[in-house]
Amino acid sequence: MLLKSNLILLILTVAGAQPWADPVVVLPPPEYSGKVSLEEAIFKRKSVRSFRNDALTLAEISQLLWSAGGKTIDALTGPSRSHPSAGGIYPLEIYLVVGKVRGLKQGIYKYFWRDHTLQMVKSGDHRSSLAGAALKQLFIEQAPATIVLTALYRKTARVYGNRGTIRYVPMDAGHAAQNLYLQAAAMGLGTVAVGAFNDRSVKKVLALSREDPLYLLPVGKPSHD
Ligand SMILES: Cc1cc2nc3c(=O)[nH]c(=O)nc-3n(C[C@H](O)[C@H](O)[C@H](O)COP(=O)(O)O)c2cc1C
């Protein structure tokens, strides 16, 4: 994996790009077992809208991203992701808006699930713009990070037509978000699935062109139980 990211850096350098402007972050590997049972995580799951001002660690971010849509086992058709997906098409993309994460500069990152890496797409603290785009739901500004689920609708629509667009893609996102809710609960963290936002404004904040945002999921330590 390290070899691959070094190769990417080398190619970027030869191509005259500034690889240090958008470095690849290799995330620590996720854990595949934990101390909290699935039943306990389901029981504890709830929406959290108030976060402590504590930084998240890279290990916590790694685990949360993996739960939302990371790589699991290899199937006949290729690697599977943590959430089910109609036709195994996996139209979801994942972004991370970072305010306060130890080991990560403030910015917006794209998550590459096959390699479990992040790549910065925009630097700076964009939490307040994201909260503004989400009808001023200010807990998004308060949370140390927000995971954004987007979709390339055309991937699923190509196979399933309108049914893919209006049903399957949002269903995929629901599965991914529930994973994240349960993973956060199991780690003593909190999240809330935010669907109320202005699509165009969120697309602008994330510099999205072909993808559409589906969910914003701020994550952090709950400020009370
Ligand atoms: C599709 C969807 C959209 C949602 N959008 C928002 C939102 O924009 N803001 C928010 O605070 N909560 C949002 N929620 C969270 C719900 O308000 C929350 O799940 C509900 O109040 C039940 O509470 P619980 O999750 O703690 O069980 C959304 C949930 C879903 C499933």
The ligand as a Gaussian input file, in Angstrom:
#p B3LYP/6-31G(d) Opt

LIG

0 1
 C      -33.539000      10.506000       5.901000
 C      -33.181000      11.177000       7.219000
 C      -32.904000      12.535000       7.223000
 C      -32.553000      13.160000       8.436000
 N      -32.193000      14.481000       8.416000
 C      -31.865000      15.082000       9.583000
 C      -31.445000      16.441000       9.578000
 O      -31.351000      17.113000       8.562000
 N      -31.119000      16.994000      10.775000
 C      -31.163000      16.283000      11.947000
 O      -30.850000      16.852000      12.995000
 N      -31.546000      14.989000      11.983000
 C      -31.877000      14.369000      10.824000
 N      -32.224000      13.037000      10.830000
 C      -32.191000      12.277000      12.093000
 C      -33.621000      12.060000      12.660000
 O      -34.126000      13.291000      13.095000
 C      -33.525000      11.046000      13.805000
 O      -33.101000       9.802000      13.312000
 C      -34.893000      10.886000      14.495000
 O      -35.226000      12.058000      15.204000
 C      -34.926000       9.695000      15.443000
 O      -33.958000       9.847000      16.474000
 P      -32.818000       8.753000      16.737000
 O      -31.969000       8.688000      15.496000
 O      -32.055000       9.260000      17.919000
 O      -33.486000       7.448000      16.994000
 C      -32.553000      12.407000       9.640000
 C      -32.834000      11.034000       9.596000
 C      -33.133000      10.423000       8.413000
 C      -33.378000       8.926000       8.402000

